[in-house]
Amino acid sequence: MLIKSSLNAFRLSTYVKQSLVKAPLALLALSLLMSLSCGKRKPPLPPQERVLQRVEAAGFQRGNQVILSWKMPARNASDNDVQNISRADIYRLAEPLDSPLTLSEEEFASRSVLIASVPITDADFALTTLTYADTLEFAGQPVRLRYSIRLVNKAGQKASFSNFLLVEPASRIAGSPTSLAAGLSQDAVSLTWNAPDKNVDGTTPPNVLGYNVYRSASDKEAAKLLNKTPVTDTKFADEFFEFAKQQFYFIRAVSVGSGGIPVESGESNIVDLVPKDTFAPSPPAAITLAATLNTISIFFATNPEKDIAGYRIYRSTDAALDQSKWELLTPGLLVTSTFQDTRVESGKTYYYYITATDKTGNVSQMSDVVSETVQ
């Protein structure tokens, strides 16, 4: 029994020793496995897409409208992103002029009215400026209008309000000019129009400080203001037009608005035309001749027209000869205002006339005939 107990004790001792040896090895293997696992790099996560959602509102009064504008973010979020924008909601709050200028977003949200929802597409991004015209009805009581814009996603979730745009619309703003018409001459497009007969609120006389004249080369591009100060007459001459290019014109009246700030009316009717150059240049003038041995030098004044392409010089030794039969000395257009006729003979008298040609091919009447005798 003693021997058997000793044997069992020996086996237990051996098992314990083996277990104590195996345990550190297992822990070491587990630690190594965890170390290798922690050191393995995972593929980098794509950057989180962030789209600017709050816009800045700007605007001004024109006639009986407030023109709102805002610049869209550089890009839209993907279709399944919560930041994907599908429309812009426009809010307005009418308040007395003596109301506090400061207002919390919560109070504005509870008191303002949604006046429009503008659909937004991906084409409207890329920092594009969008606009909305709010047409007003004047009731006689001066008010302050407070506007703000919110971008909205497809689920109807709204971004933050934009800044507040405050406008105090003036009611005595002239109506639009009417009956705009255009005439064409060699030097200008002549515009005429009728003055407005009342203000946008129906009052008279119309509050007209002057007029602004606009021109564009397309009905899709922004028009250029042609006058530096308001035109005080109901006519205007555009001397910087181009022949053969389409031109669009319209007029806006200018009134004195709130605080003395100029306010434009709405547009007149739009006139579009493609000016066609059918106008011949004036005949060359101030022609002088100088004769030397075997040469007659011809000098003349440069034509005043801006589109002169060149000149032709004709010669004859017989003043009575039909001028259509005179000799052409310059088969190609002469681009200077001097010429030397070296094919002359001593003792003969030579007669000359000159015509001018513009870039469209219109030819002037012939100049006065001049003559010189070679000694």
C-alpha positions as CSV (number, residue, x, y, z in Angstrom):
1,M,0.0,0.0,0.0
2,L,2.9,2.3,0.8
3,I,4.5,1.6,-2.5
4,K,1.3,2.2,-4.4
5,S,0.7,5.5,-2.6
6,S,4.2,6.6,-3.3
7,L,3.7,5.7,-7.0
8,N,0.5,7.7,-7.1
9,A,2.1,10.6,-5.4
10,F,4.9,10.5,-8.0
11,R,2.4,10.4,-10.9
12,L,0.5,13.4,-9.4
13,S,3.7,15.3,-9.0
14,T,4.8,14.6,-12.5
15,Y,1.4,15.7,-13.9
16,V,1.6,19.0,-11.9
17,K,5.1,19.7,-13.2
18,Q,4.0,19.0,-16.8
19,S,1.0,21.2,-16.4
20,L,3.1,24.0,-15.0
21,V,5.4,23.8,-18.0
22,K,2.6,23.7,-20.5
23,A,0.6,26.6,-19.1
24,P,3.3,29.3,-19.8
25,L,3.7,27.8,-23.3
26,A,0.0,28.2,-24.0
27,L,-0.1,31.7,-22.6
28,L,2.9,32.6,-24.7
29,A,1.3,31.2,-27.9
30,L,-2.0,33.1,-27.1
31,S,0.0,36.3,-26.5
32,L,1.9,35.9,-29.8
33,L,-1.4,35.2,-31.7
34,M,-3.0,38.3,-30.2
35,S,0.1,40.3,-31.0
36,L,0.1,39.2,-34.6
37,S,-3.6,39.9,-34.9
38,C,-3.3,43.4,-33.5
39,G,-0.4,44.2,-35.8
40,K,-2.4,43.4,-39.0
41,R,-3.5,46.5,-40.9
42,K,-7.1,46.7,-42.2
43,P,-8.0,48.5,-45.5
44,P,-8.4,52.2,-44.8
45,L,-12.0,53.4,-44.5
46,P,-13.1,55.9,-47.1
47,P,-13.3,59.5,-45.8
48,Q,-16.7,60.4,-44.5
49,E,-18.6,62.5,-47.1
50,R,-19.4,65.9,-45.8
51,V,-21.5,68.4,-47.8
52,L,-22.0,72.0,-46.7
53,Q,-25.7,72.3,-46.1
54,R,-26.1,75.9,-44.8
55,V,-26.3,78.5,-47.5
56,E,-25.9,82.3,-47.4
57,A,-28.9,84.3,-48.6
58,A,-28.7,87.6,-50.4
59,G,-31.2,89.7,-52.2
60,F,-32.7,93.1,-53.2
61,Q,-35.9,94.7,-54.3
62,R,-36.7,95.1,-58.1
63,G,-40.0,96.6,-58.9
64,N,-42.7,94.7,-57.0
65,Q,-40.4,91.7,-56.4
66,V,-37.6,90.7,-54.0
67,I,-34.9,88.8,-55.8
68,L,-33.4,86.2,-53.5
69,S,-30.1,84.4,-54.4
70,W,-27.9,81.9,-52.8
71,K,-24.7,80.0,-53.8
72,M,-25.0,76.2,-53.8
73,P,-22.3,73.9,-52.3
74,A,-19.5,72.6,-54.6
75,R,-21.2,69.2,-54.9
76,N,-24.1,67.1,-53.7
77,A,-23.8,64.0,-51.5
78,S,-24.5,60.6,-53.0
79,D,-28.2,59.5,-53.5
80,N,-28.3,57.3,-50.4
81,D,-26.6,59.8,-48.2
82,V,-28.7,61.7,-45.6
83,Q,-27.0,64.9,-46.8
84,N,-28.2,64.5,-50.4
85,I,-30.1,67.7,-51.2
86,S,-33.4,67.6,-53.2
87,R,-34.9,71.0,-52.6
88,A,-34.5,74.5,-51.1
89,D,-37.3,75.8,-48.9
90,I,-37.8,79.6,-48.7
91,Y,-39.4,81.2,-45.7
92,R,-40.6,84.7,-45.1
93,L,-41.7,86.6,-42.1
94,A,-43.5,90.0,-42.3
95,E,-42.9,92.2,-39.3
96,P,-43.4,95.8,-38.2
97,L,-40.6,98.2,-39.0
98,D,-40.0,98.8,-35.2
99,S,-39.6,95.1,-34.4
100,P,-36.3,94.0,-32.9
101,L,-33.6,93.3,-35.5
102,T,-32.5,90.1,-33.6
103,L,-34.6,87.0,-33.7
104,S,-33.9,83.4,-32.7
105,E,-34.2,80.6,-35.2
106,E,-36.8,79.0,-33.1
107,E,-39.0,82.1,-33.1
108,F,-38.5,82.5,-36.8
109,A,-39.5,78.9,-37.4
110,S,-42.7,79.3,-35.5
111,R,-43.8,82.6,-37.1
112,S,-42.5,82.5,-40.6
113,V,-44.4,81.2,-43.7
114,L,-43.0,78.7,-46.3
115,I,-43.5,80.7,-49.5
116,A,-41.7,78.4,-52.0
117,S,-39.9,75.0,-52.4
118,V,-37.3,75.1,-55.2
119,P,-36.4,71.7,-56.7
120,I,-32.6,71.0,-56.6
121,T,-30.7,68.7,-59.0
122,D,-27.1,67.8,-59.2
123,A,-26.6,70.2,-62.0
124,D,-27.5,73.1,-59.6
125,F,-24.3,72.5,-57.5
126,A,-20.7,73.4,-58.4
127,L,-21.1,76.7,-56.6
128,T,-23.9,77.8,-58.9
129,T,-25.9,80.8,-57.8
130,L,-29.7,80.1,-57.7
131,T,-32.4,82.8,-57.6
132,Y,-36.0,83.1,-56.6
133,A,-38.3,86.1,-57.2
134,D,-40.9,86.8,-54.5
135,T,-43.7,88.9,-55.9
136,L,-45.2,91.3,-53.4
137,E,-48.6,92.8,-53.0
138,F,-48.4,96.2,-51.3
139,A,-51.2,96.9,-48.8
140,G,-50.1,100.4,-47.8
141,Q,-48.6,99.4,-44.4
142,P,-44.8,99.6,-44.4
143,V,-43.2,96.3,-43.3
144,R,-39.9,94.6,-42.9
145,L,-39.5,91.3,-44.6
146,R,-37.2,88.7,-43.1
147,Y,-36.2,85.8,-45.4
148,S,-34.3,82.6,-44.8
149,I,-33.5,79.5,-46.9
150,R,-33.2,75.8,-45.8
151,L,-31.9,72.9,-47.8
152,V,-33.9,69.7,-47.5
153,N,-33.1,66.1,-48.3
154,K,-35.4,63.5,-50.0
155,A,-36.7,62.4,-46.6
156,G,-37.8,65.9,-45.8
157,Q,-35.1,66.4,-43.2
158,K,-34.0,70.1,-43.1
159,A,-30.6,71.7,-42.7
160,S,-30.1,74.8,-40.6
161,F,-31.6,78.1,-41.6
162,S,-29.5,80.4,-43.7
163,N,-28.7,83.8,-42.4
164,F,-31.7,86.2,-42.1
165,L,-32.0,88.6,-45.1
166,L,-33.9,91.8,-44.1
167,V,-35.6,93.9,-46.7
168,E,-37.8,97.0,-46.3
169,P,-39.6,97.1,-49.6
170,A,-40.5,100.5,-51.0
171,S,-44.0,100.7,-52.5
172,R,-43.5,103.9,-54.6
173,I,-41.3,102.2,-57.2
174,A,-41.9,103.0,-60.9
175,G,-43.5,100.4,-63.1
176,S,-41.7,98.9,-66.1
177,P,-41.0,101.0,-69.2
178,T,-43.1,100.0,-72.3
179,S,-43.0,99.9,-76.1
180,L,-39.2,99.5,-76.4
181,A,-38.2,99.8,-80.1
182,A,-34.9,99.8,-81.9
183,G,-33.7,101.5,-85.1
184,L,-30.4,101.0,-86.9
185,S,-27.9,103.3,-88.5
186,Q,-24.3,103.1,-89.6
187,D,-23.0,104.2,-86.2
188,A,-25.6,103.1,-83.6
189,V,-28.6,101.1,-82.5
190,S,-31.1,103.7,-81.5
191,L,-33.5,102.7,-78.7
192,T,-36.7,104.5,-77.8
193,W,-39.3,103.6,-75.1
194,N,-42.3,104.9,-73.2
195,A,-42.1,106.0,-69.6
196,P,-44.2,104.1,-67.0
197,D,-47.5,105.8,-66.1
198,K,-47.6,104.7,-62.4
199,N,-45.8,103.1,-59.5
200,V,-46.1,99.4,-58.6
201,D,-48.6,100.2,-55.8
202,G,-50.8,102.0,-58.3
203,T,-49.9,105.5,-57.1
204,T,-49.0,108.4,-59.4
205,P,-47.0,110.2,-60.6
206,P,-44.4,107.5,-61.3
207,N,-41.2,107.8,-59.2
208,V,-38.7,107.9,-62.0
209,L,-35.1,109.0,-61.4
210,G,-33.9,107.8,-64.8
211,Y,-33.4,104.6,-66.8
212,N,-30.9,101.8,-67.1
213,V,-30.2,100.3,-70.5
214,Y,-29.1,96.6,-70.8
215,R,-27.7,94.5,-73.6
216,S,-26.8,90.9,-74.0
217,A,-25.7,88.6,-76.8
218,S,-28.0,85.8,-75.7
219,D,-31.3,85.4,-73.8
220,K,-29.5,83.0,-71.5
221,E,-26.5,85.2,-70.4
222,A,-26.4,88.1,-68.0
223,A,-27.1,91.4,-69.6
224,K,-24.5,94.2,-69.5
225,L,-25.4,97.7,-68.2
226,L,-24.6,100.2,-71.0
227,N,-24.9,103.5,-69.2
228,K,-22.7,104.7,-66.3
229,T,-25.5,106.9,-64.8
230,P,-29.2,106.7,-65.2
231,V,-30.4,108.0,-68.6
232,T,-32.8,110.9,-68.1
233,D,-34.4,110.7,-71.5
234,T,-36.5,108.0,-73.1
235,K,-34.0,107.2,-75.8
236,F,-30.5,105.9,-76.0
237,A,-27.9,105.3,-78.8
238,D,-25.7,102.2,-78.5
239,E,-22.6,103.0,-80.5
240,F,-20.7,99.9,-79.4
241,F,-22.9,97.2,-81.0
242,E,-21.5,94.8,-83.6
243,F,-23.0,94.1,-87.1
244,A,-24.1,90.6,-87.8
245,K,-24.2,89.6,-84.1
246,Q,-27.5,89.1,-82.3
247,Q,-28.3,91.7,-79.6
248,F,-30.9,91.7,-76.9
249,Y,-32.0,94.9,-75.3
250,F,-34.3,95.9,-72.4
251,I,-34.8,98.9,-70.1
252,R,-35.4,99.3,-66.4
253,A,-36.7,102.5,-64.7
254,V,-34.7,103.7,-61.7
255,S,-36.6,105.0,-58.6
256,V,-35.5,106.3,-55.2
257,G,-36.3,103.6,-52.6
258,S,-36.1,103.3,-48.8
259,G,-33.2,105.2,-47.3
260,G,-32.5,106.9,-50.7
261,I,-31.2,103.7,-52.2
262,P,-31.9,103.4,-56.0
263,V,-34.3,100.6,-56.9
264,E,-34.9,99.3,-60.4
265,S,-38.2,98.5,-61.9
266,G,-39.0,95.3,-63.8
267,E,-37.8,94.9,-67.4
268,S,-39.5,96.5,-70.4
269,N,-40.3,94.3,-73.3
270,I,-37.2,92.7,-74.8
271,V,-36.0,93.7,-78.3
272,D,-33.7,91.4,-80.2
273,L,-32.1,92.1,-83.5
274,V,-29.2,91.1,-85.7
275,P,-27.9,94.3,-87.2
276,K,-27.2,93.9,-90.9
277,D,-24.6,96.3,-92.4
278,T,-26.2,97.7,-95.6
279,F,-24.6,101.1,-95.1
280,A,-22.0,102.2,-97.6
281,P,-19.0,104.2,-96.3
282,S,-18.7,107.9,-97.0
283,P,-16.7,108.8,-100.1
284,P,-13.0,109.5,-99.4
285,A,-12.2,113.2,-99.1
286,A,-9.4,115.7,-98.8
287,I,-7.5,114.2,-101.8
288,T,-4.2,115.9,-102.7
289,L,-1.7,115.1,-105.5
290,A,2.0,115.8,-105.8
291,A,3.8,115.3,-109.1
292,T,7.5,114.6,-109.4
293,L,9.5,113.2,-112.3
294,N,7.8,109.9,-113.4
295,T,5.6,109.8,-110.2
296,I,2.3,111.2,-108.9
297,S,1.8,110.8,-105.2
298,I,-1.7,110.6,-103.9
299,F,-2.8,111.5,-100.4
300,F,-6.3,111.4,-98.8
301,A,-8.0,111.4,-95.4
302,T,-8.8,108.1,-93.7
303,N,-12.5,107.4,-93.6
304,P,-14.3,108.0,-90.3
305,E,-16.1,104.6,-90.3
306,K,-14.8,102.0,-88.0
307,D,-15.3,99.0,-90.3
308,I,-13.3,100.2,-93.4
309,A,-11.5,97.4,-95.1
310,G,-9.6,99.5,-97.7
311,Y,-9.6,101.7,-100.7
312,R,-9.5,101.5,-104.5
313,I,-8.0,104.1,-106.8
314,Y,-9.0,104.7,-110.4
315,R,-7.2,106.7,-113.1
316,S,-7.9,108.1,-116.6
317,T,-6.2,110.4,-119.0
318,D,-9.6,111.5,-120.4
319,A,-11.9,113.3,-117.9
320,A,-14.9,112.7,-120.2
321,L,-14.5,108.9,-120.3
322,D,-17.3,107.0,-118.6
323,Q,-15.9,106.5,-115.0
324,S,-16.9,102.8,-115.1
325,K,-14.2,102.4,-117.7
326,W,-11.4,104.1,-115.8
327,E,-8.3,102.0,-115.0
328,L,-8.1,100.4,-111.6
329,L,-4.7,101.0,-110.1
330,T,-5.2,98.9,-106.9
331,P,-6.7,95.5,-107.8
332,G,-6.3,94.6,-104.1
333,L,-7.7,96.9,-101.4
334,L,-5.3,99.6,-100.4
335,V,-5.1,99.7,-96.6
336,T,-3.2,103.0,-96.3
337,S,-4.2,106.5,-97.3
338,T,-1.3,107.1,-99.6
339,F,-0.4,105.8,-103.0
340,Q,2.3,106.4,-105.7
341,D,1.4,106.2,-109.3
342,T,4.8,105.5,-111.1
343,R,3.3,104.6,-114.5
344,V,3.0,108.2,-115.7
345,E,4.5,110.1,-118.7
346,S,5.9,113.6,-118.8
347,G,3.5,116.2,-120.3
348,K,0.3,114.2,-119.7
349,T,-2.5,115.0,-117.3
350,Y,-4.0,112.3,-115.1
351,Y,-7.4,112.2,-113.5
352,Y,-8.1,110.2,-110.3
353,Y,-11.0,109.2,-108.0
354,I,-11.1,106.9,-105.0
355,T,-13.8,104.6,-103.4
356,A,-13.9,103.1,-99.9
357,T,-15.0,99.5,-99.1
358,D,-16.1,98.3,-95.6
359,K,-15.7,94.8,-94.1
360,T,-19.1,93.8,-95.3
361,G,-18.3,94.7,-98.9
362,N,-20.3,97.9,-99.1
363,V,-18.7,100.4,-101.5
364,S,-18.9,104.1,-101.2
365,Q,-19.8,106.6,-103.9
366,M,-16.7,107.8,-105.8
367,S,-14.8,110.7,-104.4
368,D,-14.4,114.0,-106.2
369,V,-12.2,113.7,-109.3
370,V,-8.7,115.3,-108.9
371,S,-6.0,115.8,-111.6
372,E,-2.3,116.5,-111.9
373,T,0.0,117.1,-114.9
374,V,3.4,115.5,-115.0
375,Q,6.1,118.1,-116.0
